[in-house]
Amino acid sequence: MVVLSAARWVRSRLSDRFWRVQEVLKYARHFRGRKNRCYALAVRSVRRAFVRSTKARREKKRFLRALWITRIEAASLEHGLKYPAFVSNLLKSQVELNRKVLADLAIYEPKTFKSLAALAQRRRQEGFLAALGDGKEPEGIFSRIVHHH
Amino acid sequence: RYVRQLQRLQLLFSPTAADARGAREFVEEAAQDFARQHPDVVLYVSPHSGPGPAPMLRAEYLNGTVRDELIASKTSEEILQLATKLANQSGLDIIRIRKPFHTDNPSVQGQWHPLTNKPSILTVQGPRLQPQ
């Protein structure tokens, strides 16, 4: 009977307040200070934490790319090449590896990275010869790669 | 070949409680068909008489995880859907996977350390070099 239960429902009191509070506090347990214990402070902190985590997903991509670039730069400097020279010459030799893979190779496969650095160095030299040498010497080997687009 | 990760399903309910009505209907109608369709899952039906805990569906997996699901005030179809969902799961924890890949041998050529690209004279310890 809807009529009776409407009056009862209006007068009823909350019985699962504990679990509603715990739903929020479980995300605040690792916070510092009173915001990990007190609900009123925790609600605000948890909401800000969620907003920051959604915004940070865009920053994470930028951060990781910068990290990979730092690592590739360090590894290529060990082999005597600077990062812009390394990457541009790899692209000109049609080796389209992204920075994530290059950074992983530099860490876990150092010999492969050394050969990639040698390839980039050779392509660089051929580029200089093509630009400055002009003529008598034959064109380089790695510069003659056909680019299919 | 596919090995079903669900080992057994235990249906714990009370034959008199009001919220176990869906569980009773499930046992009467759909439990046998479910057991026939999933021959590698063992279905235990254990009614406990008198007032007891809430009706539960307990799923145990081959890796040892036990998953309890409340079936209080659920219809027979919902319990069937729940049972098929549990039967198709594996027993791994349902948490966020940090990386979609994993290797036990990440490095084939040997992981980089500060002395990989240095001349080997720094690392090799041979007989004492004679001054030339």
Interface residues (C-beta under 8 A of the other chain):
Chain A: A75 E78 H79 A106 I107 Y108 E109 P110 K111 T112 K114
Chain B: P106 S107 V108 Q109 G110 Q111 W112 T116 N117
